[in-house]
Amino acid sequence: MQDRIGMAAGQIWHFLNENGESTPIKIKAHLGLSNTMLYLALGWLSREGKVSIVPFEYTYKISLIR
């Protein structure tokens, strides 16, 4: 399972690197991830200090930490 989460985290990182700041809904739609896999991967990236997650209206804005 860790391999799958790591792969999804990599996909999200590359998506944000190419497209800039985004919301979970846009990331999920573009990458075709399940809710569970999306949030597991975002947790992974957050724990590693790779992404910033800030509240925005009724969702969150996610961006890479450079």
CHARMM-style PDB file with segment names, atoms N, HN, CA, C and O in Angstrom:
ATOM      1  N   MET     1       0.817  -1.193   0.000  1.00  0.00      PROA
ATOM      2  CA  MET     1       0.000   0.000   0.000  1.00  0.00      PROA
ATOM      3  C   MET     1       0.863   1.260   0.000  1.00  0.00      PROA
ATOM      4  O   MET     1       0.509   2.258  -0.628  1.00  0.00      PROA
ATOM      5  N   GLN     2       1.997   1.213   0.705  1.00  0.00      PROA
ATOM      6  HN  GLN     2       2.285   0.402   1.215  1.00  0.00      PROA
ATOM      7  CA  GLN     2       2.868   2.381   0.726  1.00  0.00      PROA
ATOM      8  C   GLN     2       3.375   2.734  -0.670  1.00  0.00      PROA
ATOM      9  O   GLN     2       3.562   3.909  -0.986  1.00  0.00      PROA
ATOM     10  N   ASP     3       3.592   1.737  -1.489  1.00  0.00      PROA
ATOM     11  HN  ASP     3       3.440   0.783  -1.232  1.00  0.00      PROA
ATOM     12  CA  ASP     3       4.030   1.997  -2.861  1.00  0.00      PROA
ATOM     13  C   ASP     3       2.971   2.761  -3.631  1.00  0.00      PROA
ATOM     14  O   ASP     3       3.293   3.699  -4.361  1.00  0.00      PROA
ATOM     15  N   ARG     4       1.700   2.369  -3.479  1.00  0.00      PROA
ATOM     16  HN  ARG     4       1.439   1.607  -2.887  1.00  0.00      PROA
ATOM     17  CA  ARG     4       0.597   3.042  -4.178  1.00  0.00      PROA
ATOM     18  C   ARG     4       0.450   4.482  -3.706  1.00  0.00      PROA
ATOM     19  O   ARG     4       0.225   5.388  -4.507  1.00  0.00      PROA
ATOM     20  N   ILE     5       0.580   4.683  -2.395  1.00  0.00      PROA
ATOM     21  HN  ILE     5       0.763   3.947  -1.744  1.00  0.00      PROA
ATOM     22  CA  ILE     5       0.471   6.043  -1.853  1.00  0.00      PROA
ATOM     23  C   ILE     5       1.635   6.897  -2.360  1.00  0.00      PROA
ATOM     24  O   ILE     5       1.447   8.052  -2.742  1.00  0.00      PROA
ATOM     25  N   GLY     6       2.823   6.327  -2.360  1.00  0.00      PROA
ATOM     26  HN  GLY     6       2.976   5.389  -2.049  1.00  0.00      PROA
ATOM     27  CA  GLY     6       3.995   7.039  -2.859  1.00  0.00      PROA
ATOM     28  C   GLY     6       3.866   7.398  -4.329  1.00  0.00      PROA
ATOM     29  O   GLY     6       4.261   8.489  -4.740  1.00  0.00      PROA
ATOM     30  N   MET     7       3.317   6.494  -5.119  1.00  0.00      PROA
ATOM     31  HN  MET     7       2.996   5.608  -4.785  1.00  0.00      PROA
ATOM     32  CA  MET     7       3.094   6.775  -6.547  1.00  0.00      PROA
ATOM     33  C   MET     7       2.102   7.918  -6.726  1.00  0.00      PROA
ATOM     34  O   MET     7       2.318   8.814  -7.543  1.00  0.00      PROA
ATOM     35  N   ALA     8       1.014   7.884  -5.962  1.00  0.00      PROA
ATOM     36  HN  ALA     8       0.839   7.156  -5.299  1.00  0.00      PROA
ATOM     37  CA  ALA     8       0.013   8.950  -6.037  1.00  0.00      PROA
ATOM     38  C   ALA     8       0.616  10.279  -5.585  1.00  0.00      PROA
ATOM     39  O   ALA     8       0.335  11.323  -6.174  1.00  0.00      PROA
ATOM     40  N   ALA     9       1.441  10.240  -4.545  1.00  0.00      PROA
ATOM     41  HN  ALA     9       1.669   9.392  -4.066  1.00  0.00      PROA
ATOM     42  CA  ALA     9       2.107  11.456  -4.074  1.00  0.00      PROA
ATOM     43  C   ALA     9       2.992  12.030  -5.179  1.00  0.00      PROA
ATOM     44  O   ALA     9       3.027  13.244  -5.383  1.00  0.00      PROA
ATOM     45  N   GLY    10       3.696  11.170  -5.882  1.00  0.00      PROA
ATOM     46  HN  GLY    10       3.667  10.184  -5.717  1.00  0.00      PROA
ATOM     47  CA  GLY    10       4.522  11.608  -7.007  1.00  0.00      PROA
ATOM     48  C   GLY    10       3.699  12.232  -8.115  1.00  0.00      PROA
ATOM     49  O   GLY    10       4.090  13.250  -8.686  1.00  0.00      PROA
ATOM     50  N   GLN    11       2.565  11.629  -8.422  1.00  0.00      PROA
ATOM     51  HN  GLN    11       2.248  10.802  -7.958  1.00  0.00      PROA
ATOM     52  CA  GLN    11       1.680  12.183  -9.452  1.00  0.00      PROA
ATOM     53  C   GLN    11       1.199  13.574  -9.047  1.00  0.00      PROA
ATOM     54  O   GLN    11       1.183  14.495  -9.864  1.00  0.00      PROA
ATOM     55  N   ILE    12       0.812  13.718  -7.791  1.00  0.00      PROA
ATOM     56  HN  ILE    12       0.826  12.970  -7.128  1.00  0.00      PROA
ATOM     57  CA  ILE    12       0.336  15.022  -7.307  1.00  0.00      PROA
ATOM     58  C   ILE    12       1.463  16.046  -7.368  1.00  0.00      PROA
ATOM     59  O   ILE    12       1.248  17.178  -7.803  1.00  0.00      PROA
ATOM     60  N   TRP    13       2.665  15.659  -6.933  1.00  0.00      PROA
ATOM     61  HN  TRP    13       2.839  14.740  -6.579  1.00  0.00      PROA
ATOM     62  CA  TRP    13       3.793  16.580  -6.960  1.00  0.00      PROA
ATOM     63  C   TRP    13       4.048  17.064  -8.387  1.00  0.00      PROA
ATOM     64  O   TRP    13       4.230  18.260  -8.613  1.00  0.00      PROA
ATOM     65  N   HSD    14       4.062  16.143  -9.347  1.00  0.00      PROA
ATOM     66  HN  HSD    14       3.914  15.171  -9.163  1.00  0.00      PROA
ATOM     67  CA  HSD    14       4.299  16.517 -10.744  1.00  0.00      PROA
ATOM     68  C   HSD    14       3.173  17.400 -11.275  1.00  0.00      PROA
ATOM     69  O   HSD    14       3.430  18.355 -12.007  1.00  0.00      PROA
ATOM     70  N   PHE    15       1.937  17.093 -10.915  1.00  0.00      PROA
ATOM     71  HN  PHE    15       1.728  16.317 -10.320  1.00  0.00      PROA
ATOM     72  CA  PHE    15       0.807  17.921 -11.343  1.00  0.00      PROA
ATOM     73  C   PHE    15       0.970  19.348 -10.826  1.00  0.00      PROA
ATOM     74  O   PHE    15       0.814  20.302 -11.587  1.00  0.00      PROA
ATOM     75  N   LEU    16       1.279  19.501  -9.547  1.00  0.00      PROA
ATOM     76  HN  LEU    16       1.406  18.725  -8.928  1.00  0.00      PROA
ATOM     77  CA  LEU    16       1.450  20.835  -8.972  1.00  0.00      PROA
ATOM     78  C   LEU    16       2.667  21.545  -9.558  1.00  0.00      PROA
ATOM     79  O   LEU    16       2.637  22.760  -9.757  1.00  0.00      PROA
ATOM     80  N   ASN    17       3.720  20.812  -9.833  1.00  0.00      PROA
ATOM     81  HN  ASN    17       3.744  19.825  -9.672  1.00  0.00      PROA
ATOM     82  CA  ASN    17       4.916  21.394 -10.430  1.00  0.00      PROA
ATOM     83  C   ASN    17       4.628  21.953 -11.818  1.00  0.00      PROA
ATOM     84  O   ASN    17       5.159  23.000 -12.191  1.00  0.00      PROA
ATOM     85  N   GLU    18       3.801  21.268 -12.573  1.00  0.00      PROA
ATOM     86  HN  GLU    18       3.370  20.418 -12.270  1.00  0.00      PROA
ATOM     87  CA  GLU    18       3.481  21.698 -13.935  1.00  0.00      PROA
ATOM     88  C   GLU    18       2.372  22.737 -13.982  1.00  0.00      PROA
ATOM     89  O   GLU    18       2.370  23.599 -14.860  1.00  0.00      PROA
ATOM     90  N   ASN    19       1.418  22.667 -13.038  1.00  0.00      PROA
ATOM     91  HN  ASN    19       1.419  21.966 -12.324  1.00  0.00      PROA
ATOM     92  CA  ASN    19       0.219  23.502 -13.115  1.00  0.00      PROA
ATOM     93  C   ASN    19       0.109  24.561 -12.027  1.00  0.00      PROA
ATOM     94  O   ASN    19      -0.760  25.430 -12.105  1.00  0.00      PROA
ATOM     95  N   GLY    20       0.954  24.507 -11.035  1.00  0.00      PROA
ATOM     96  HN  GLY    20       1.659  23.802 -10.973  1.00  0.00      PROA
ATOM     97  CA  GLY    20       0.881  25.477  -9.945  1.00  0.00      PROA
ATOM     98  C   GLY    20      -0.203  25.122  -8.943  1.00  0.00      PROA
ATOM     99  O   GLY    20      -0.729  24.009  -8.934  1.00  0.00      PROA
ATOM    100  N   GLU    21      -0.523  26.091  -8.103  1.00  0.00      PROA
ATOM    101  HN  GLU    21      -0.096  26.995  -8.111  1.00  0.00      PROA
ATOM    102  CA  GLU    21      -1.504  25.916  -7.032  1.00  0.00      PROA
ATOM    103  C   GLU    21      -2.819  25.343  -7.560  1.00  0.00      PROA
ATOM    104  O   GLU    21      -3.250  25.672  -8.665  1.00  0.00      PROA
ATOM    105  N   SER    22      -3.446  24.487  -6.760  1.00  0.00      PROA
ATOM    106  HN  SER    22      -3.096  24.221  -5.863  1.00  0.00      PROA
ATOM    107  CA  SER    22      -4.688  23.845  -7.181  1.00  0.00      PROA
ATOM    108  C   SER    22      -5.524  23.484  -5.956  1.00  0.00      PROA
ATOM    109  O   SER    22      -5.104  23.674  -4.814  1.00  0.00      PROA
ATOM    110  N   THR    23      -6.715  22.959  -6.225  1.00  0.00      PROA
ATOM    111  HN  THR    23      -7.056  22.804  -7.152  1.00  0.00      PROA
ATOM    112  CA  THR    23      -7.598  22.476  -5.165  1.00  0.00      PROA
ATOM    113  C   THR    23      -7.651  20.953  -5.223  1.00  0.00      PROA
ATOM    114  O   THR    23      -7.338  20.360  -6.255  1.00  0.00      PROA
ATOM    115  N   PRO    24      -8.046  20.312  -4.114  1.00  0.00      PROA
ATOM    116  CA  PRO    24      -8.151  18.850  -4.132  1.00  0.00      PROA
ATOM    117  C   PRO    24      -9.079  18.334  -5.236  1.00  0.00      PROA
ATOM    118  O   PRO    24      -8.794  17.307  -5.852  1.00  0.00      PROA
ATOM    119  N   ILE    25     -10.169  19.028  -5.486  1.00  0.00      PROA
ATOM    120  HN  ILE    25     -10.400  19.863  -4.987  1.00  0.00      PROA
ATOM    121  CA  ILE    25     -11.127  18.575  -6.505  1.00  0.00      PROA
ATOM    122  C   ILE    25     -10.491  18.573  -7.889  1.00  0.00      PROA
ATOM    123  O   ILE    25     -10.683  17.635  -8.662  1.00  0.00      PROA
ATOM    124  N   LYS    26      -9.734  19.622  -8.202  1.00  0.00      PROA
ATOM    125  HN  LYS    26      -9.578  20.384  -7.573  1.00  0.00      PROA
ATOM    126  CA  LYS    26      -9.079  19.683  -9.513  1.00  0.00      PROA
ATOM    127  C   LYS    26      -8.000  18.613  -9.645  1.00  0.00      PROA
ATOM    128  O   LYS    26      -7.864  17.983 -10.693  1.00  0.00      PROA
ATOM    129  N   ILE    27      -7.239  18.417  -8.577  1.00  0.00      PROA
ATOM    130  HN  ILE    27      -7.350  18.929  -7.726  1.00  0.00      PROA
ATOM    131  CA  ILE    27      -6.185  17.390  -8.602  1.00  0.00      PROA
ATOM    132  C   ILE    27      -6.812  16.013  -8.799  1.00  0.00      PROA
ATOM    133  O   ILE    27      -6.363  15.226  -9.633  1.00  0.00      PROA
ATOM    134  N   LYS    28      -7.844  15.736  -8.027  1.00  0.00      PROA
ATOM    135  HN  LYS    28      -8.209  16.375  -7.350  1.00  0.00      PROA
ATOM    136  CA  LYS    28      -8.522  14.436  -8.109  1.00  0.00      PROA
ATOM    137  C   LYS    28      -9.066  14.188  -9.513  1.00  0.00      PROA
ATOM    138  O   LYS    28      -8.884  13.107 -10.072  1.00  0.00      PROA
ATOM    139  N   ALA    29      -9.732  15.193 -10.082  1.00  0.00      PROA
ATOM    140  HN  ALA    29      -9.880  16.071  -9.628  1.00  0.00      PROA
ATOM    141  CA  ALA    29     -10.323  15.045 -11.412  1.00  0.00      PROA
ATOM    142  C   ALA    29      -9.251  14.832 -12.477  1.00  0.00      PROA
ATOM    143  O   ALA    29      -9.414  13.996 -13.365  1.00  0.00      PROA
ATOM    144  N   HSD    30      -8.171  15.575 -12.391  1.00  0.00      PROA
ATOM    145  HN  HSD    30      -8.039  16.254 -11.669  1.00  0.00      PROA
ATOM    146  CA  HSD    30      -7.128  15.474 -13.409  1.00  0.00      PROA
ATOM    147  C   HSD    30      -6.380  14.138 -13.336  1.00  0.00      PROA
ATOM    148  O   HSD    30      -6.041  13.551 -14.364  1.00  0.00      PROA
ATOM    149  N   LEU    31      -6.128  13.668 -12.115  1.00  0.00      PROA
ATOM    150  HN  LEU    31      -6.403  14.144 -11.280  1.00  0.00      PROA
ATOM    151  CA  LEU    31      -5.328  12.452 -11.949  1.00  0.00      PROA
ATOM    152  C   LEU    31      -6.161  11.183 -11.824  1.00  0.00      PROA
ATOM    153  O   LEU    31      -5.618  10.081 -11.909  1.00  0.00      PROA
ATOM    154  N   GLY    32      -7.464  11.317 -11.624  1.00  0.00      PROA
ATOM    155  HN  GLY    32      -7.905  12.212 -11.555  1.00  0.00      PROA
ATOM    156  CA  GLY    32      -8.323  10.141 -11.511  1.00  0.00      PROA
ATOM    157  C   GLY    32      -8.115   9.358 -10.222  1.00  0.00      PROA
ATOM    158  O   GLY    32      -8.260   8.135 -10.209  1.00  0.00      PROA
ATOM    159  N   LEU    33      -7.779  10.047  -9.142  1.00  0.00      PROA
ATOM    160  HN  LEU    33      -7.661  11.040  -9.152  1.00  0.00      PROA
ATOM    161  CA  LEU    33      -7.547   9.384  -7.858  1.00  0.00      PROA
ATOM    162  C   LEU    33      -8.849   9.272  -7.064  1.00  0.00      PROA
ATOM    163  O   LEU    33      -9.749  10.098  -7.220  1.00  0.00      PROA
ATOM    164  N   SER    34      -8.945   8.263  -6.225  1.00  0.00      PROA
ATOM    165  HN  SER    34      -8.214   7.592  -6.098  1.00  0.00      PROA
ATOM    166  CA  SER    34     -10.072   8.170  -5.298  1.00  0.00      PROA
ATOM    167  C   SER    34      -9.857   9.192  -4.190  1.00  0.00      PROA
ATOM    168  O   SER    34      -8.739   9.669  -3.992  1.00  0.00      PROA
ATOM    169  N   ASN    35     -10.918   9.529  -3.469  1.00  0.00      PROA
ATOM    170  HN  ASN    35     -11.825   9.142  -3.630  1.00  0.00      PROA
ATOM    171  CA  ASN    35     -10.788  10.446  -2.334  1.00  0.00      PROA
ATOM    172  C   ASN    35      -9.756   9.932  -1.347  1.00  0.00      PROA
ATOM    173  O   ASN    35      -8.896  10.679  -0.882  1.00  0.00      PROA
ATOM    174  N   THR    36      -9.852   8.643  -1.033  1.00  0.00      PROA
ATOM    175  HN  THR    36     -10.551   8.035  -1.411  1.00  0.00      PROA
ATOM    176  CA  THR    36      -8.937   8.057  -0.057  1.00  0.00      PROA
ATOM    177  C   THR    36      -7.493   8.195  -0.502  1.00  0.00      PROA
ATOM    178  O   THR    36      -6.647   8.634   0.278  1.00  0.00      PROA
ATOM    179  N   MET    37      -7.196   7.831  -1.737  1.00  0.00      PROA
ATOM    180  HN  MET    37      -7.882   7.475  -2.370  1.00  0.00      PROA
ATOM    181  CA  MET    37      -5.825   7.890  -2.227  1.00  0.00      PROA
ATOM    182  C   MET    37      -5.339   9.335  -2.319  1.00  0.00      PROA
ATOM    183  O   MET    37      -4.180   9.617  -2.017  1.00  0.00      PROA
ATOM    184  N   LEU    38      -6.209  10.246  -2.732  1.00  0.00      PROA
ATOM    185  HN  LEU    38      -7.151  10.018  -2.977  1.00  0.00      PROA
ATOM    186  CA  LEU    38      -5.846  11.658  -2.805  1.00  0.00      PROA
ATOM    187  C   LEU    38      -5.382  12.164  -1.446  1.00  0.00      PROA
ATOM    188  O   LEU    38      -4.314  12.767  -1.333  1.00  0.00      PROA
ATOM    189  N   TYR    39      -6.187  11.917  -0.412  1.00  0.00      PROA
ATOM    190  HN  TYR    39      -7.054  11.428  -0.503  1.00  0.00      PROA
ATOM    191  CA  TYR    39      -5.869  12.462   0.900  1.00  0.00      PROA
ATOM    192  C   TYR    39      -4.730  11.707   1.588  1.00  0.00      PROA
ATOM    193  O   TYR    39      -3.990  12.304   2.370  1.00  0.00      PROA
ATOM    194  N   LEU    40      -4.574  10.430   1.321  1.00  0.00      PROA
ATOM    195  HN  LEU    40      -5.175   9.945   0.686  1.00  0.00      PROA
ATOM    196  CA  LEU    40      -3.399   9.712   1.833  1.00  0.00      PROA
ATOM    197  C   LEU    40      -2.120  10.302   1.224  1.00  0.00      PROA
ATOM    198  O   LEU    40      -1.138  10.535   1.928  1.00  0.00      PROA
ATOM    199  N   ALA    41      -2.146  10.539  -0.080  1.00  0.00      PROA
ATOM    200  HN  ALA    41      -2.944  10.350  -0.652  1.00  0.00      PROA
ATOM    201  CA  ALA    41      -0.975  11.083  -0.766  1.00  0.00      PROA
ATOM    202  C   ALA    41      -0.692  12.521  -0.329  1.00  0.00      PROA
ATOM    203  O   ALA    41       0.469  12.898  -0.168  1.00  0.00      PROA
ATOM    204  N   LEU    42      -1.737  13.324  -0.137  1.00  0.00      PROA
ATOM    205  HN  LEU    42      -2.680  13.018  -0.268  1.00  0.00      PROA
ATOM    206  CA  LEU    42      -1.521  14.686   0.346  1.00  0.00      PROA
ATOM    207  C   LEU    42      -0.943  14.680   1.758  1.00  0.00      PROA
ATOM    208  O   LEU    42      -0.094  15.508   2.088  1.00  0.00      PROA
ATOM    209  N   GLY    43      -1.395  13.761   2.577  1.00  0.00      PROA
ATOM    210  HN  GLY    43      -2.084  13.088   2.309  1.00  0.00      PROA
ATOM    211  CA  GLY    43      -0.822  13.620   3.911  1.00  0.00      PROA
ATOM    212  C   GLY    43       0.654  13.273   3.848  1.00  0.00      PROA
ATOM    213  O   GLY    43       1.461  13.811   4.606  1.00  0.00      PROA
ATOM    214  N   TRP    44       1.000  12.378   2.948  1.00  0.00      PROA
ATOM    215  HN  TRP    44       0.344  11.940   2.332  1.00  0.00      PROA
ATOM    216  CA  TRP    44       2.394  11.970   2.737  1.00  0.00      PROA
ATOM    217  C   TRP    44       3.234  13.194   2.365  1.00  0.00      PROA
ATOM    218  O   TRP    44       4.282  13.448   2.959  1.00  0.00      PROA
ATOM    219  N   LEU    45       2.753  13.950   1.366  1.00  0.00      PROA
ATOM    220  HN  LEU    45       1.902  13.744   0.883  1.00  0.00      PROA
ATOM    221  CA  LEU    45       3.493  15.126   0.913  1.00  0.00      PROA
ATOM    222  C   LEU    45       3.577  16.195   2.000  1.00  0.00      PROA
ATOM    223  O   LEU    45       4.599  16.866   2.143  1.00  0.00      PROA
ATOM    224  N   SER    46       2.515  16.345   2.748  1.00  0.00      PROA
ATOM    225  HN  SER    46       1.685  15.800   2.632  1.00  0.00      PROA
ATOM    226  CA  SER    46       2.499  17.325   3.831  1.00  0.00      PROA
ATOM    227  C   SER    46       3.499  16.937   4.917  1.00  0.00      PROA
ATOM    228  O   SER    46       4.244  17.785   5.409  1.00  0.00      PROA
ATOM    229  N   ARG    47       3.516  15.673   5.285  1.00  0.00      PROA
ATOM    230  HN  ARG    47       2.911  14.985   4.885  1.00  0.00      PROA
ATOM    231  CA  ARG    47       4.431  15.184   6.319  1.00  0.00      PROA
ATOM    232  C   ARG    47       5.885  15.364   5.905  1.00  0.00      PROA
ATOM    233  O   ARG    47       6.750  15.609   6.745  1.00  0.00      PROA
ATOM    234  N   GLU    48       6.151  15.243   4.608  1.00  0.00      PROA
ATOM    235  HN  GLU    48       5.448  15.044   3.925  1.00  0.00      PROA
ATOM    236  CA  GLU    48       7.509  15.426   4.098  1.00  0.00      PROA
ATOM    237  C   GLU    48       7.861  16.893   3.882  1.00  0.00      PROA
ATOM    238  O   GLU    48       8.987  17.210   3.498  1.00  0.00      PROA
ATOM    239  N   GLY    49       6.903  17.793   4.126  1.00  0.00      PROA
ATOM    240  HN  GLY    49       5.988  17.535   4.438  1.00  0.00      PROA
ATOM    241  CA  GLY    49       7.154  19.220   3.941  1.00  0.00      PROA
ATOM    242  C   GLY    49       7.232  19.643   2.493  1.00  0.00      PROA
ATOM    243  O   GLY    49       7.898  20.624   2.164  1.00  0.00      PROA
ATOM    244  N   LYS    50       6.550  18.903   1.615  1.00  0.00      PROA
ATOM    245  HN  LYS    50       6.009  18.106   1.882  1.00  0.00      PROA
ATOM    246  CA  LYS    50       6.604  19.180   0.178  1.00  0.00      PROA
ATOM    247  C   LYS    50       5.477  20.088  -0.305  1.00  0.00      PROA
ATOM    248  O   LYS    50       5.610  20.740  -1.341  1.00  0.00      PROA
ATOM    249  N   VAL    51       4.356  20.138   0.443  1.00  0.00      PROA
ATOM    250  HN  VAL    51       4.248  19.608   1.284  1.00  0.00      PROA
ATOM    251  CA  VAL    51       3.214  20.952   0.012  1.00  0.00      PROA
ATOM    252  C   VAL    51       2.730  21.846   1.145  1.00  0.00      PROA
ATOM    253  O   VAL    51       2.899  21.558   2.330  1.00  0.00      PROA
ATOM    254  N   SER    52       2.124  22.937   0.720  1.00  0.00      PROA
ATOM    255  HN  SER    52       1.987  23.171  -0.242  1.00  0.00      PROA
ATOM    256  CA  SER    52       1.436  23.842   1.627  1.00  0.00      PROA
ATOM    257  C   SER    52      -0.057  23.645   1.387  1.00  0.00      PROA
ATOM    258  O   SER    52      -0.512  23.633   0.243  1.00  0.00      PROA
ATOM    259  N   ILE    53      -0.808  23.491   2.464  1.00  0.00      PROA
ATOM    260  HN  ILE    53      -0.438  23.501   3.392  1.00  0.00      PROA
ATOM    261  CA  ILE    53      -2.258  23.321   2.359  1.00  0.00      PROA
ATOM    262  C   ILE    53      -2.898  24.398   3.216  1.00  0.00      PROA
ATOM    263  O   ILE    53      -2.744  24.399   4.438  1.00  0.00      PROA
ATOM    264  N   VAL    54      -3.624  25.324   2.573  1.00  0.00      PROA
ATOM    265  HN  VAL    54      -3.749  25.323   1.581  1.00  0.00      PROA
ATOM    266  CA  VAL    54      -4.241  26.430   3.302  1.00  0.00      PROA
ATOM    267  C   VAL    54      -5.737  26.490   2.993  1.00  0.00      PROA
ATOM    268  O   VAL    54      -6.148  26.225   1.863  1.00  0.00      PROA
ATOM    269  N   PRO    55      -6.545  26.834   3.984  1.00  0.00      PROA
ATOM    270  CA  PRO    55      -7.990  26.959   3.744  1.00  0.00      PROA
ATOM    271  C   PRO    55      -8.277  28.032   2.701  1.00  0.00      PROA
ATOM    272  O   PRO    55      -7.623  29.075   2.664  1.00  0.00      PROA
ATOM    273  N   PHE    56      -9.258  27.759   1.863  1.00  0.00      PROA
ATOM    274  HN  PHE    56      -9.789  26.912   1.893  1.00  0.00      PROA
ATOM    275  CA  PHE    56      -9.678  28.705   0.830  1.00  0.00      PROA
ATOM    276  C   PHE    56     -11.166  28.502   0.591  1.00  0.00      PROA
ATOM    277  O   PHE    56     -11.585  27.455   0.096  1.00  0.00      PROA
ATOM    278  N   GLU    57     -11.959  29.499   0.943  1.00  0.00      PROA
ATOM    279  HN  GLU    57     -11.618  30.349   1.345  1.00  0.00      PROA
ATOM    280  CA  GLU    57     -13.416  29.424   0.841  1.00  0.00      PROA
ATOM    281  C   GLU    57     -13.911  28.134   1.490  1.00  0.00      PROA
ATOM    282  O   GLU    57     -13.753  27.965   2.699  1.00  0.00      PROA
ATOM    283  N   TYR    58     -14.499  27.230   0.728  1.00  0.00      PROA
ATOM    284  HN  TYR    58     -14.627  27.367  -0.254  1.00  0.00      PROA
ATOM    285  CA  TYR    58     -15.029  25.981   1.308  1.00  0.00      PROA
ATOM    286  C   TYR    58     -14.145  24.779   1.003  1.00  0.00      PROA
ATOM    287  O   TYR    58     -14.579  23.635   1.135  1.00  0.00      PROA
ATOM    288  N   THR    59     -12.911  25.035   0.596  1.00  0.00      PROA
ATOM    289  HN  THR    59     -12.558  25.965   0.488  1.00  0.00      PROA
ATOM    290  CA  THR    59     -11.987  23.964   0.249  1.00  0.00      PROA
ATOM    291  C   THR    59     -10.589  24.355   0.703  1.00  0.00      PROA
ATOM    292  O   THR    59     -10.433  25.088   1.680  1.00  0.00      PROA
ATOM    293  N   TYR    60      -9.581  23.871   0.004  1.00  0.00      PROA
ATOM    294  HN  TYR    60      -9.708  23.276  -0.789  1.00  0.00      PROA
ATOM    295  CA  TYR    60      -8.191  24.177   0.323  1.00  0.00      PROA
ATOM    296  C   TYR    60      -7.432  24.494  -0.947  1.00  0.00      PROA
ATOM    297  O   TYR    60      -7.777  24.008  -2.024  1.00  0.00      PROA
ATOM    298  N   LYS    61      -6.395  25.311  -0.822  1.00  0.00      PROA
ATOM    299  HN  LYS    61      -6.114  25.705   0.053  1.00  0.00      PROA
ATOM    300  CA  LYS    61      -5.454  25.548  -1.907  1.00  0.00      PROA
ATOM    301  C   LYS    61      -4.189  24.773  -1.563  1.00  0.00      PROA
ATOM    302  O   LYS    61      -3.683  24.851  -0.443  1.00  0.00      PROA
ATOM    303  N   ILE    62      -3.697  24.041  -2.520  1.00  0.00      PROA
ATOM    304  HN  ILE    62      -4.109  23.978  -3.429  1.00  0.00      PROA
ATOM    305  CA  ILE    62      -2.512  23.207  -2.331  1.00  0.00      PROA
ATOM    306  C   ILE    62      -1.440  23.685  -3.290  1.00  0.00      PROA
ATOM    307  O   ILE    62      -1.695  23.859  -4.482  1.00  0.00      PROA
ATOM    308  N   SER    63      -0.239  23.898  -2.769  1.00  0.00      PROA
ATOM    309  HN  SER    63      -0.032  23.757  -1.801  1.00  0.00      PROA
ATOM    310  CA  SER    63       0.866  24.321  -3.604  1.00  0.00      PROA
ATOM    311  C   SER    63       2.156  23.670  -3.106  1.00  0.00      PROA
ATOM    312  O   SER    63       2.246  23.235  -1.959  1.00  0.00      PROA
ATOM    313  N   LEU    64       3.135  23.615  -3.978  1.00  0.00      PROA
ATOM    314  HN  LEU    64       3.062  23.969  -4.910  1.00  0.00      PROA
ATOM    315  CA  LEU    64       4.442  23.074  -3.612  1.00  0.00      PROA
ATOM    316  C   LEU    64       5.193  24.063  -2.750  1.00  0.00      PROA
ATOM    317  O   LEU    64       5.063  25.275  -2.926  1.00  0.00      PROA
ATOM    318  N   ILE    65       5.976  23.554  -1.822  1.00  0.00      PROA
ATOM    319  HN  ILE    65       6.081  22.570  -1.679  1.00  0.00      PROA
ATOM    320  CA  ILE    65       6.880  24.377  -1.038  1.00  0.00      PROA
ATOM    321  C   ILE    65       8.228  24.312  -1.732  1.00  0.00      PROA
ATOM    322  O   ILE    65       8.787  23.231  -1.915  1.00  0.00      PROA
ATOM    323  N   ARG    66       8.731  25.431  -2.104  1.00  0.00      PROA
ATOM    324  HN  ARG    66       8.277  26.309  -1.954  1.00  0.00      PROA
ATOM    325  CA  ARG    66      10.004  25.485  -2.833  1.00  0.00      PROA
ATOM    326  C   ARG    66      11.122  25.870  -1.919  1.00  0.00      PROA
ATOM    327  OT1 ARG    66      12.269  25.968  -2.354  1.00  0.00      PROA
TER     328      ARG     66
END
